[in-house]
Amino acid sequence: MRHKHLLVAALLGAAFVSTACAPLALTALGVGSATAVNHTLTGVTYKTFTLPLPQVKRASLSALDRMGIKVDGSGPQQGNEVVKATANDRIIEIVLEPISSNSTRMRVTARNSGGILFDSATATEIIMQTERVLEKT
């Protein structure tokens, strides 16, 4: 009978401890993910690079090529550099915004061909592949 009470007490103690740790784990997870790629509710994915815009643009074009995504065109637009691309039923737009001479914010939007649904996974992968290209240079 005594073993039964000890078992119940141990299980309750473990449940209490794990419940108390959950907020800390969620906080740590949130802080860790903040250093990676940011998403918005609209499906837009962002990342800021500590590199000049021309270097980030070359890397993003290389990443698109590596992923087999067709570049439809690029050029300046309202002080930013915009790259438009397509892949199967995806319409992709990359906006490179110069923050300073050595910092560039990359914003990627990937939508289905109807333009209604967003594909955050593809947008995130484009940013991650761009980052990989930049790491090799």
Secondary structure by P-SEA (a helix, b strand, c coil): caaaaaaaaaaaaaaaaaaaaaaaaaaaaaaaaccccccccccbbbbbbcccaaaaaaaaaaaaaaaccccccccccccbbbbbbccccbbbbbbbbbccccbbbbbbbbbccccccccaaaaaaaaaaaaaaaaac
